[in-house]
Amino acid sequence: MSVSSNNTLPDIRHTGIFNAPIQKVWNAVATSEGLEAWFMPNDFEPIVGYEFHINAGPYGMSSCKVTEVGPPRLLSFTWGKDWTLTFELKELDGKTEVTIIHSGWNEDMVTEFGQPHPAVRGVMDQGWAGLHQKLGEYVEA
């Protein structure tokens, strides 16, 4: 699949520092139970090549595939047909900087549900802002 790069849209990126040790944050993003607590129900396993599903509620089951696992700093998986989710963790003196990156946006493409990427991206950007905050509350609790 070749997509001309001039129609790509910027990645969604949210970064923040959580008052929690990196291993606790890693467990929140790299285990099925952790992801379910702040994101969505899933059958994730942190194994490169592992195929799993996220239960996106009204949007049904989204297929995903683990592409990178580098504990406790990097996790990446494809989501649906176009997107990649990446979690980058950085240890900062007992705290953890967390960056969530949602990439794969293109103004000429539509989602599995026929929605144009540019329309969905704005909604997802706001959604990730809230989810980033929810992840922080979960790991700081």
C-alpha positions as CSV (number, residue, x, y, z in Angstrom):
1,M,0.0,0.0,0.0
2,S,1.7,3.2,-1.1
3,V,0.4,6.5,0.3
4,S,1.9,9.7,-0.9
5,S,3.5,11.4,2.1
6,N,2.2,14.9,1.3
7,N,-1.3,13.9,2.4
8,T,-0.3,12.5,5.8
9,L,-1.6,14.3,8.8
10,P,0.4,14.9,12.0
11,D,0.6,12.1,14.6
12,I,-1.5,12.7,17.7
13,R,1.0,13.0,20.6
14,H,0.3,13.5,24.3
15,T,3.2,13.7,26.8
16,G,3.1,14.1,30.5
17,I,5.0,13.2,33.7
18,F,3.3,10.9,36.1
19,N,4.3,10.5,39.8
20,A,4.7,6.7,39.5
21,P,7.7,4.4,38.9
22,I,8.4,3.3,35.3
23,Q,7.6,-0.4,36.1
24,K,4.1,0.5,37.3
25,V,3.4,2.6,34.2
26,W,4.8,-0.2,32.0
27,N,2.4,-2.6,33.6
28,A,-0.5,-0.1,32.8
29,V,0.4,0.0,29.1
30,A,1.9,-3.4,28.5
31,T,-0.6,-5.8,30.2
32,S,-4.1,-6.7,29.2
33,E,-5.4,-5.8,32.7
34,G,-3.5,-2.5,32.7
35,L,-4.8,-1.5,29.3
36,E,-8.4,-2.4,30.3
37,A,-8.2,-0.3,33.5
38,W,-7.8,3.0,31.6
39,F,-8.3,2.3,27.9
40,M,-10.5,-0.6,26.6
41,P,-11.1,-4.3,27.2
42,N,-8.7,-6.4,25.2
43,D,-6.8,-9.7,24.9
44,F,-3.4,-8.2,24.6
45,E,-0.1,-10.0,25.2
46,P,3.3,-8.1,25.1
47,I,4.8,-10.4,22.4
48,V,6.0,-9.1,19.0
49,G,3.7,-10.4,16.3
50,Y,0.9,-11.3,18.7
51,E,-2.5,-10.5,17.2
52,F,-5.2,-9.3,19.6
53,H,-8.4,-7.3,19.8
54,I,-9.5,-4.2,21.5
55,N,-13.2,-3.9,22.3
56,A,-14.1,-0.4,21.1
57,G,-17.6,-0.5,22.5
58,P,-20.1,0.7,19.8
59,Y,-17.4,0.3,17.2
60,G,-17.0,-3.4,17.9
61,M,-13.8,-5.4,18.0
62,S,-10.7,-3.8,16.5
63,S,-7.9,-6.1,15.4
64,C,-4.4,-5.2,16.5
65,K,-0.9,-6.6,16.2
66,V,2.1,-6.0,18.5
67,T,5.0,-4.6,16.5
68,E,7.6,-3.5,19.1
69,V,8.1,-4.5,22.8
70,G,11.0,-2.9,24.6
71,P,10.3,-3.1,28.4
72,P,10.0,-0.9,30.2
73,R,10.4,1.9,27.7
74,L,8.6,1.1,24.4
75,L,5.5,-0.6,23.2
76,S,3.9,-0.3,19.8
77,F,1.0,-2.0,18.1
78,T,-1.1,-1.6,15.0
79,W,-4.8,-0.7,15.5
80,G,-7.3,-1.4,12.9
81,K,-6.2,-1.1,9.2
82,D,-4.4,2.2,9.3
83,W,-3.2,3.2,12.8
84,T,-0.3,2.5,15.1
85,L,-0.3,3.2,18.8
86,T,3.1,3.7,20.5
87,F,3.8,4.2,24.2
88,E,7.2,5.7,25.0
89,L,8.2,5.7,28.7
90,K,11.2,7.6,30.2
91,E,12.3,7.2,33.8
92,L,12.8,10.6,35.6
93,D,13.9,10.2,39.2
94,G,11.1,7.9,40.4
95,K,8.6,9.5,38.1
96,T,7.8,8.5,34.5
97,E,7.4,10.6,31.4
98,V,4.8,9.0,29.2
99,T,4.2,9.9,25.5
100,I,1.3,8.3,23.7
101,I,1.6,8.5,19.9
102,H,-1.3,7.7,17.6
103,S,0.0,7.6,14.0
104,G,-1.2,6.6,10.6
105,W,-3.4,9.5,9.7
106,N,-3.9,10.5,6.0
107,E,-6.4,13.1,4.7
108,D,-7.3,10.9,1.7
109,M,-8.2,7.8,3.8
110,V,-11.3,6.7,5.7
111,T,-11.7,4.4,8.7
112,E,-13.2,1.0,8.6
113,F,-16.5,2.8,9.4
114,G,-16.2,5.1,6.3
115,Q,-15.3,8.2,8.3
116,P,-12.7,10.5,6.8
117,H,-9.4,10.5,8.8
118,P,-9.4,14.3,9.1
119,A,-12.8,14.3,10.9
120,V,-11.9,11.4,13.2
121,R,-8.4,12.7,14.0
122,G,-9.8,15.8,15.9
123,V,-12.1,13.6,18.0
124,M,-9.4,11.1,18.7
125,D,-6.9,13.9,19.7
126,Q,-9.4,15.0,22.3
127,G,-10.0,11.4,23.3
128,W,-6.3,10.8,23.8
129,A,-5.9,13.9,25.9
130,G,-8.6,12.5,28.3
131,L,-7.1,9.0,28.1
132,H,-3.6,10.2,28.9
133,Q,-5.0,11.9,32.0
134,K,-6.9,8.7,32.9
135,L,-3.7,6.7,32.6
136,G,-2.0,9.2,34.9
137,E,-4.7,8.9,37.5
138,Y,-4.6,5.1,37.3
139,V,-0.8,4.8,37.8
140,E,-0.7,7.6,40.5
141,A,-3.5,5.9,42.6
